Amino acid sequence: MKINFEAVEIYADIAKKHFLKLDAREQFADLIYKNATGIKAHELALKIYHSQGETEFSEEECFLIRQYANSFCTPGFIDAVNALFEASG
């Protein structure tokens, strides 16, 4: 699946009427780097940090992205990540 962490649409309200388009690469990569464990987390953090535009992520990486978002992020970012995966089918 291709994900563009340079332009993540994060909801600004619970009604999901407004959103901000943000470059989430550094913040999300830092979050994984500081809080997750293992070499897979390390590699994923670096891949997200160095990504440019739409980047292909494996099924396992997508699983980890969702897991880390759900474990460490704000509800608005969790909803944004879930929306990315729902849009891809």
MMTF fields as JSON, N, C-alpha, C and O atoms, coordinates in Angstrom:
{
  "mmtfVersion": "1.0.0",
  "mmtfProducer": "UNKNOWN",
  "numBonds": 355,
  "numAtoms": 356,
  "numGroups": 89,
  "numChains": 1,
  "numModels": 1,
  "chainsPerModel": [1],
  "groupsPerChain": [89],
  "chainIdList": ["A"],
  "bondAtomList": [4, 2, 8, 6, 12, 10, 16, 14, 20, 18, 24, 22, 28, 26, 32, 30, 36, 34, 40, 38, 44, 42, 48, 46, 52, 50, 56, 54, 60, 58, 64, 62, 68, 66, 72, 70, 76, 74, 80, 78, 84, 82, 88, 86, 92, 90, 96, 94, 100, 98, 104, 102, 108, 106, 112, 110, 116, 114, 120, 118, 124, 122, 128, 126, 132, 130, 136, 134, 140, 138, 144, 142, 148, 146, 152, 150, 156, 154, 160, 158, 164, 162, 168, 166, 172, 170, 176, 174, 180, 178, 184, 182, 188, 186, 192, 190, 196, 194, 200, 198, 204, 202, 208, 206, 212, 210, 216, 214, 220, 218, 224, 222, 228, 226, 232, 230, 236, 234, 240, 238, 244, 242, 248, 246, 252, 250, 256, 254, 260, 258, 264, 262, 268, 266, 272, 270, 276, 274, 280, 278, 284, 282, 288, 286, 292, 290, 296, 294, 300, 298, 304, 302, 308, 306, 312, 310, 316, 314, 320, 318, 324, 322, 328, 326, 332, 330, 336, 334, 340, 338, 344, 342, 348, 346, 352, 350],
  "bondOrderList": [1, 1, 1, 1, 1, 1, 1, 1, 1, 1, 1, 1, 1, 1, 1, 1, 1, 1, 1, 1, 1, 1, 1, 1, 1, 1, 1, 1, 1, 1, 1, 1, 1, 1, 1, 1, 1, 1, 1, 1, 1, 1, 1, 1, 1, 1, 1, 1, 1, 1, 1, 1, 1, 1, 1, 1, 1, 1, 1, 1, 1, 1, 1, 1, 1, 1, 1, 1, 1, 1, 1, 1, 1, 1, 1, 1, 1, 1, 1, 1, 1, 1, 1, 1, 1, 1, 1, 1],
  "groupList": [{"groupName": "MET", "atomNameList": ["N", "CA", "C", "O"], "elementList": ["N", "C", "C", "O"], "formalChargeList": [0, 0, 0, 0], "bondAtomList": [1, 0, 2, 1, 3, 2], "bondOrderList": [1, 1, 2], "singleLetterCode": "M", "chemCompType": "L-PEPTIDE LINKING"}, {"groupName": "LYS", "atomNameList": ["N", "CA", "C", "O"], "elementList": ["N", "C", "C", "O"], "formalChargeList": [0, 0, 0, 0], "bondAtomList": [1, 0, 2, 1, 3, 2], "bondOrderList": [1, 1, 2], "singleLetterCode": "K", "chemCompType": "L-PEPTIDE LINKING"}, {"groupName": "ILE", "atomNameList": ["N", "CA", "C", "O"], "elementList": ["N", "C", "C", "O"], "formalChargeList": [0, 0, 0, 0], "bondAtomList": [1, 0, 2, 1, 3, 2], "bondOrderList": [1, 1, 2], "singleLetterCode": "I", "chemCompType": "L-PEPTIDE LINKING"}, {"groupName": "ASN", "atomNameList": ["N", "CA", "C", "O"], "elementList": ["N", "C", "C", "O"], "formalChargeList": [0, 0, 0, 0], "bondAtomList": [1, 0, 2, 1, 3, 2], "bondOrderList": [1, 1, 2], "singleLetterCode": "N", "chemCompType": "L-PEPTIDE LINKING"}, {"groupName": "PHE", "atomNameList": ["N", "CA", "C", "O"], "elementList": ["N", "C", "C", "O"], "formalChargeList": [0, 0, 0, 0], "bondAtomList": [1, 0, 2, 1, 3, 2], "bondOrderList": [1, 1, 2], "singleLetterCode": "F", "chemCompType": "L-PEPTIDE LINKING"}, {"groupName": "GLU", "atomNameList": ["N", "CA", "C", "O"], "elementList": ["N", "C", "C", "O"], "formalChargeList": [0, 0, 0, 0], "bondAtomList": [1, 0, 2, 1, 3, 2], "bondOrderList": [1, 1, 2], "singleLetterCode": "E", "chemCompType": "L-PEPTIDE LINKING"}, {"groupName": "ALA", "atomNameList": ["N", "CA", "C", "O"], "elementList": ["N", "C", "C", "O"], "formalChargeList": [0, 0, 0, 0], "bondAtomList": [1, 0, 2, 1, 3, 2], "bondOrderList": [1, 1, 2], "singleLetterCode": "A", "chemCompType": "L-PEPTIDE LINKING"}, {"groupName": "VAL", "atomNameList": ["N", "CA", "C", "O"], "elementList": ["N", "C", "C", "O"], "formalChargeList": [0, 0, 0, 0], "bondAtomList": [1, 0, 2, 1, 3, 2], "bondOrderList": [1, 1, 2], "singleLetterCode": "V", "chemCompType": "L-PEPTIDE LINKING"}, {"groupName": "TYR", "atomNameList": ["N", "CA", "C", "O"], "elementList": ["N", "C", "C", "O"], "formalChargeList": [0, 0, 0, 0], "bondAtomList": [1, 0, 2, 1, 3, 2], "bondOrderList": [1, 1, 2], "singleLetterCode": "Y", "chemCompType": "L-PEPTIDE LINKING"}, {"groupName": "ASP", "atomNameList": ["N", "CA", "C", "O"], "elementList": ["N", "C", "C", "O"], "formalChargeList": [0, 0, 0, 0], "bondAtomList": [1, 0, 2, 1, 3, 2], "bondOrderList": [1, 1, 2], "singleLetterCode": "D", "chemCompType": "L-PEPTIDE LINKING"}, {"groupName": "HIS", "atomNameList": ["N", "CA", "C", "O"], "elementList": ["N", "C", "C", "O"], "formalChargeList": [0, 0, 0, 0], "bondAtomList": [1, 0, 2, 1, 3, 2], "bondOrderList": [1, 1, 2], "singleLetterCode": "H", "chemCompType": "L-PEPTIDE LINKING"}, {"groupName": "LEU", "atomNameList": ["N", "CA", "C", "O"], "elementList": ["N", "C", "C", "O"], "formalChargeList": [0, 0, 0, 0], "bondAtomList": [1, 0, 2, 1, 3, 2], "bondOrderList": [1, 1, 2], "singleLetterCode": "L", "chemCompType": "L-PEPTIDE LINKING"}, {"groupName": "ARG", "atomNameList": ["N", "CA", "C", "O"], "elementList": ["N", "C", "C", "O"], "formalChargeList": [0, 0, 0, 0], "bondAtomList": [1, 0, 2, 1, 3, 2], "bondOrderList": [1, 1, 2], "singleLetterCode": "R", "chemCompType": "L-PEPTIDE LINKING"}, {"groupName": "GLN", "atomNameList": ["N", "CA", "C", "O"], "elementList": ["N", "C", "C", "O"], "formalChargeList": [0, 0, 0, 0], "bondAtomList": [1, 0, 2, 1, 3, 2], "bondOrderList": [1, 1, 2], "singleLetterCode": "Q", "chemCompType": "L-PEPTIDE LINKING"}, {"groupName": "THR", "atomNameList": ["N", "CA", "C", "O"], "elementList": ["N", "C", "C", "O"], "formalChargeList": [0, 0, 0, 0], "bondAtomList": [1, 0, 2, 1, 3, 2], "bondOrderList": [1, 1, 2], "singleLetterCode": "T", "chemCompType": "L-PEPTIDE LINKING"}, {"groupName": "GLY", "atomNameList": ["N", "CA", "C", "O"], "elementList": ["N", "C", "C", "O"], "formalChargeList": [0, 0, 0, 0], "bondAtomList": [1, 0, 2, 1, 3, 2], "bondOrderList": [1, 1, 2], "singleLetterCode": "G", "chemCompType": "PEPTIDE LINKING"}, {"groupName": "SER", "atomNameList": ["N", "CA", "C", "O"], "elementList": ["N", "C", "C", "O"], "formalChargeList": [0, 0, 0, 0], "bondAtomList": [1, 0, 2, 1, 3, 2], "bondOrderList": [1, 1, 2], "singleLetterCode": "S", "chemCompType": "L-PEPTIDE LINKING"}, {"groupName": "CYS", "atomNameList": ["N", "CA", "C", "O"], "elementList": ["N", "C", "C", "O"], "formalChargeList": [0, 0, 0, 0], "bondAtomList": [1, 0, 2, 1, 3, 2], "bondOrderList": [1, 1, 2], "singleLetterCode": "C", "chemCompType": "L-PEPTIDE LINKING"}, {"groupName": "PRO", "atomNameList": ["N", "CA", "C", "O"], "elementList": ["N", "C", "C", "O"], "formalChargeList": [0, 0, 0, 0], "bondAtomList": [1, 0, 2, 1, 3, 2], "bondOrderList": [1, 1, 2], "singleLetterCode": "P", "chemCompType": "L-PEPTIDE LINKING"}],
  "groupTypeList": [0, 1, 2, 3, 4, 5, 6, 7, 5, 2, 8, 6, 9, 2, 6, 1, 1, 10, 4, 11, 1, 11, 9, 6, 12, 5, 13, 4, 6, 9, 11, 2, 8, 1, 3, 6, 14, 15, 2, 1, 6, 10, 5, 11, 6, 11, 1, 2, 8, 10, 16, 13, 15, 5, 14, 5, 4, 16, 5, 5, 5, 17, 4, 11, 2, 12, 13, 8, 6, 3, 16, 4, 17, 14, 18, 15, 4, 2, 9, 6, 7, 3, 6, 11, 4, 5, 6, 16, 15],
  "groupIdList": [1, 2, 3, 4, 5, 6, 7, 8, 9, 10, 11, 12, 13, 14, 15, 16, 17, 18, 19, 20, 21, 22, 23, 24, 25, 26, 27, 28, 29, 30, 31, 32, 33, 34, 35, 36, 37, 38, 39, 40, 41, 42, 43, 44, 45, 46, 47, 48, 49, 50, 51, 52, 53, 54, 55, 56, 57, 58, 59, 60, 61, 62, 63, 64, 65, 66, 67, 68, 69, 70, 71, 72, 73, 74, 75, 76, 77, 78, 79, 80, 81, 82, 83, 84, 85, 86, 87, 88, 89],
  "secStructList": [7, 3, 3, 7, 6, 6, 1, 3, 3, 3, 3, 1, 1, 6, 6, 7, 7, 7, 3, 3, 3, 3, 7, 7, 2, 2, 2, 2, 2, 2, 2, 2, 2, 2, 2, 7, 7, 1, 2, 2, 2, 2, 2, 2, 2, 2, 2, 2, 2, 2, 7, 7, 1, 1, 3, 3, 7, 7, 2, 2, 2, 2, 2, 2, 2, 2, 2, 2, 2, 2, 2, 2, 1, 7, 2, 2, 2, 2, 2, 2, 2, 2, 2, 2, 2, 2, 2, 6, 7],
  "xCoordList": [0.844, 0.0, 0.883, 1.916, 0.473, 1.22, 0.625, -0.587, 1.513, 1.106, 2.007, 3.219, 1.399, 2.143, 2.104, 1.139, 3.159, 3.213, 3.555, 3.543, 3.857, 4.103, 2.808, 2.823, 1.685, 0.408, -0.707, -1.613, -0.642, -1.661, -2.754, -2.482, -3.996, -5.141, -5.608, -6.235, -5.292, -5.631, -6.854, -6.879, -7.855, -9.083, -8.826, -8.097, -9.441, -9.274, -10.455, -10.443, -11.476, -12.635, -13.259, -13.063, -14.005, -14.588, -15.672, -15.931, -16.303, -17.319, -16.691, -17.396, -15.389, -14.625, -15.069, -15.119, -15.39, -15.767, -14.552, -14.544, -13.53, -12.339, -11.1, -11.035, -10.132, -8.887, -7.71, -7.853, -6.558, -5.305, -4.46, -4.371, -3.844, -2.941, -1.536, -1.003, -0.938, 0.352, 1.391, 1.061, 2.645, 3.769, 4.033, 4.557, 3.675, 3.763, 5.004, 5.161, 5.882, 7.025, 7.899, 8.119, 8.394, 9.343, 8.685, 9.246, 7.508, 6.855, 6.477, 6.7, 5.903, 5.485, 6.711, 6.734, 7.719, 8.947, 9.615, 10.07, 9.677, 10.246, 9.472, 10.058, 8.165, 7.317, 7.619, 7.745, 7.734, 8.059, 9.465, 9.691, 10.398, 11.807, 11.98, 12.792, 11.218, 11.356, 10.551, 10.911, 9.47, 8.553, 8.436, 8.122, 8.679, 8.539, 9.871, 10.906, 9.828, 11.047, 11.291, 10.364, 12.55, 12.913, 13.4, 13.177, 14.072, 14.677, 13.618, 13.846, 12.465, 11.4, 10.889, 10.614, 10.764, 10.334, 11.388, 11.059, 12.632, 13.738, 13.711, 13.789, 13.601, 13.569, 12.349, 12.453, 11.206, 9.99, 10.108, 9.714, 10.64, 10.821, 11.707, 11.392, 12.804, 13.702, 13.036, 13.22, 12.269, 11.584, 10.576, 10.493, 9.814, 8.838, 9.563, 9.179, 10.598, 11.34, 11.944, 11.92, 12.475, 13.139, 12.201, 12.634, 10.937, 9.999, 9.76, 9.828, 9.477, 9.144, 7.925, 7.966, 6.841, 5.609, 5.048, 5.256, 4.328, 3.734, 4.823, 5.618, 4.848, 5.852, 5.139, 4.138, 5.661, 5.07, 5.45, 6.623, 4.432, 4.63, 4.046, 2.96, 4.77, 4.319, 3.124, 2.772, 2.515, 1.384, 1.81, 1.08, 2.98, 3.484, 3.761, 3.45, 4.345, 4.606, 3.297, 3.207, 2.281, 0.973, 0.365, -0.232, 0.518, 0.046, 0.735, 0.086, 2.054, 2.813, 2.428, 2.324, 2.216, 1.807, 0.503, 0.379, -0.453, -1.733, -1.54, -2.113, -0.734, -0.489, 0.159, -0.265, 1.173, 1.861, 0.964, 0.973, 0.197, -0.732, -1.739, -1.99, -2.32, -3.321, -2.74, -3.452, -1.477, -0.846, -0.317, -0.352, 0.177, 0.94, 0.399, 0.893, -0.59, -0.987, -2.309, -3.053, -2.574, -3.823, -4.978, -4.754, -6.208, -7.355, -7.459, -7.833, -7.132, -7.192, -6.243, -6.591, -5.041, -4.073, -4.488, -4.321, -5.024, -5.516, -6.593, -6.563, -7.544, -8.601, -8.021, -8.497, -6.997, -6.366, -5.72, -5.858, -5.021, -4.379, -5.441, -5.316, -6.48, -7.565, -8.211, -8.551, -8.385, -8.981, -8.091, -8.596, -6.769, -5.853, -6.073, -6.108, -6.221, -6.394, -7.783, -7.934, -8.799, -10.158, -10.292, -11.026, -9.585, -9.65, -9.024, -9.4, -8.079, -7.408, -8.173, -7.825, -9.211, -10.04, -9.716, -10.325],
  "yCoordList": [-1.177, 0.0, 1.231, 1.267, 2.238, 3.49, 4.485, 4.69, 5.1, 6.108, 7.318, 7.189, 8.499, 9.75, 10.415, 11.098, 10.21, 10.811, 12.301, 12.974, 12.818, 14.26, 15.055, 16.263, 14.393, 15.092, 14.287, 13.809, 14.137, 13.4, 14.376, 15.446, 13.986, 14.818, 14.424, 13.382, 15.271, 15.008, 15.835, 17.05, 15.17, 15.869, 16.865, 16.584, 18.04, 19.113, 19.184, 19.969, 18.355, 18.337, 16.946, 16.169, 16.647, 15.31, 15.043, 13.887, 16.089, 15.931, 15.599, 15.24, 15.717, 15.432, 16.309, 15.866, 17.57, 18.536, 19.323, 19.842, 19.413, 20.191, 19.334, 18.521, 19.53, 18.791, 19.675, 20.679, 19.276, 19.941, 18.963, 17.786, 19.438, 18.593, 18.857, 19.956, 17.835, 18.002, 17.007, 15.907, 17.417, 16.525, 15.802, 16.396, 14.537, 13.777, 12.89, 12.115, 12.99, 12.073, 12.118, 11.089, 13.289, 13.362, 13.018, 12.256, 13.569, 13.321, 11.856, 11.284, 11.24, 9.843, 8.927, 7.969, 9.216, 8.414, 8.527, 7.524, 9.731, 9.926, 9.138, 8.514, 9.178, 8.469, 6.969, 6.343, 6.4, 4.977, 4.726, 3.777, 5.572, 5.417, 5.45, 4.708, 6.307, 6.483, 5.489, 5.213, 4.949, 4.155, 2.685, 1.858, 2.347, 0.957, 0.233, 0.861, -1.077, -1.854, -2.766, -3.133, -3.121, -4.089, -3.466, -2.287, -4.296, -3.848, -3.45, -2.537, -4.123, -3.77, -2.359, -1.604, -2.009, -0.648, 0.362, 1.432, 0.024, 0.904, 1.15, 2.293, 0.083, 0.204, 0.99, 1.808, 0.751, 1.466, 2.951, 3.788, 3.28, 4.688, 5.391, 6.499, 4.761, 5.357, 5.469, 6.466, 4.461, 4.491, 5.633, 6.344, 5.807, 6.905, 8.245, 9.147, 8.382, 9.644, 10.048, 11.224, 9.091, 9.388, 9.331, 9.584, 9.006, 8.873, 10.218, 11.282, 10.12, 11.308, 10.982, 10.1, 11.706, 11.445, 10.078, 9.552, 9.51, 8.199, 7.135, 6.996, 6.4, 5.369, 4.048, 3.986, 2.999, 1.666, 1.05, 1.002, 0.582, -0.103, -1.501, -1.687, -2.481, -3.875, -4.075, -3.201, -5.245, -5.58, -5.566, -5.071, -6.105, -6.128, -4.716, -4.398, -3.863, -2.475, -1.742, -0.954, -1.995, -1.365, -1.805, -0.998, -3.079, -3.579, -2.832, -2.41, -2.668, -1.966, -0.492, 0.063, 0.143, 1.555, 1.725, 2.625, 0.862, 0.939, 0.661, 1.343, -0.339, -0.697, 0.459, 0.785, 1.084, 2.189, 3.415, 4.104, 3.695, 4.831, 4.626, 5.532, 3.418, 3.127, 3.124, 3.419, 2.801, 2.72, 4.048, 4.306, 4.899, 6.068, 7.426, 8.455, 7.459, 8.74, 9.282, 8.592, 10.527, 11.176, 10.585, 10.008, 10.717, 10.207, 10.769, 10.047, 12.04, 12.633, 11.964, 11.752, 11.631, 10.953, 9.501, 8.976, 8.858, 7.489, 7.448, 6.584, 8.377, 8.437, 8.705, 8.154, 9.547, 9.84, 8.594, 8.322, 7.839, 6.594, 5.585, 4.951, 5.433, 4.511, 4.901, 4.032, 6.196, 6.675, 6.338, 6.023, 6.4, 6.027, 4.574, 4.262, 3.696, 2.281, 1.981, 1.105, 2.673, 2.465, 2.922, 2.315, 3.99, 4.51, 3.546, 3.536, 2.742, 1.814, 0.511, -0.321, 0.33, -0.852, -1.833, -2.902],
  "zCoordList": [0.0, 0.0, 0.0, 0.669, -0.752, -0.787, 0.199, 0.251, 0.981, 1.96, 1.79, 1.618, 1.842, 1.765, 3.137, 3.478, 3.917, 5.244, 5.19, 6.22, 4.003, 3.848, 3.841, 4.078, 3.572, 3.449, 4.099, 3.417, 5.418, 6.165, 6.574, 7.12, 6.298, 6.665, 8.069, 8.26, 9.038, 10.433, 10.806, 10.609, 11.34, 11.711, 12.826, 13.777, 12.691, 13.667, 14.637, 15.585, 14.389, 15.277, 15.271, 14.337, 16.318, 16.455, 15.411, 15.076, 14.896, 13.86, 12.505, 11.562, 12.414, 11.196, 10.021, 8.873, 10.345, 9.31, 8.836, 7.72, 9.676, 9.351, 9.561, 10.483, 8.697, 8.866, 8.489, 7.79, 8.968, 8.645, 7.847, 8.198, 6.785, 6.019, 6.536, 6.382, 7.156, 7.809, 7.306, 6.863, 7.384, 7.132, 8.447, 9.39, 8.514, 9.76, 9.819, 10.763, 8.829, 8.763, 10.009, 10.647, 10.359, 11.467, 12.802, 13.59, 13.06, 14.346, 14.524, 15.591, 13.483, 13.607, 13.667, 14.441, 12.86, 12.899, 14.27, 14.82, 14.821, 16.16, 17.213, 18.097, 17.105, 18.055, 18.033, 19.085, 16.843, 16.718, 17.252, 18.003, 16.865, 17.257, 18.775, 19.326, 19.445, 20.889, 21.721, 22.865, 21.167, 21.975, 21.603, 22.46, 20.36, 19.933, 20.129, 20.355, 20.041, 20.226, 19.03, 18.308, 18.837, 17.816, 16.527, 16.25, 15.749, 14.493, 13.464, 12.67, 13.467, 12.52, 12.791, 11.858, 14.05, 14.406, 13.975, 13.463, 14.181, 13.783, 12.278, 11.828, 11.509, 10.042, 9.572, 8.657, 10.185, 9.801, 10.114, 9.302, 11.268, 11.63, 10.611, 10.176, 10.23, 9.234, 7.867, 7.168, 7.484, 6.187, 6.128, 5.127, 7.199, 7.239, 7.221, 6.477, 8.027, 8.116, 6.766, 6.403, 6.035, 4.758, 3.556, 2.432, 3.764, 2.649, 1.971, 2.588, 0.675, -0.111, -0.962, -1.821, -0.709, -1.448, -1.114, -0.021, -2.081, -1.863, -1.811, -2.74, -0.733, -0.502, -0.269, 0.445, -0.875, -0.735, 0.613, 0.983, 1.334, 2.605, 2.492, 1.944, 3.011, 2.962, 3.889, 4.681, 3.768, 4.635, 6.105, 6.963, 6.386, 7.76, 8.265, 9.413, 7.416, 7.807, 8.072, 9.013, 7.25, 7.457, 8.786, 9.498, 9.114, 10.407, 11.542, 12.499, 11.434, 12.482, 12.554, 13.648, 11.417, 11.391, 12.171, 13.002, 11.9, 12.622, 14.112, 14.962, 14.41, 15.814, 16.561, 17.67, 15.982, 16.651, 16.749, 17.769, 15.713, 15.778, 16.901, 17.696, 16.961, 17.992, 19.397, 20.357, 19.533, 20.854, 21.368, 22.572, 20.463, 20.897, 20.444, 20.905, 19.564, 18.955, 19.486, 20.183, 19.139, 19.513, 18.711, 17.647, 19.202, 18.462, 17.037, 16.113, 16.86, 15.524, 14.542, 13.381, 15.01, 14.139, 13.905, 12.804, 14.934, 14.768, 13.69, 12.814, 13.75, 12.736, 11.351, 10.359, 11.285, 9.985, 9.405, 8.213, 10.23, 9.764, 9.348, 8.301, 10.155, 9.791, 8.474, 7.671, 8.239, 6.984, 5.79, 4.712, 5.971, 4.896, 4.487, 3.297, 5.456, 5.158, 4.632, 3.78, 5.108, 4.614, 3.166, 2.386, 2.807, 1.443, 0.442, -0.731, 0.895, -0.017, -0.174, -1.013, 0.626, 0.497, 1.5, 1.538]
}
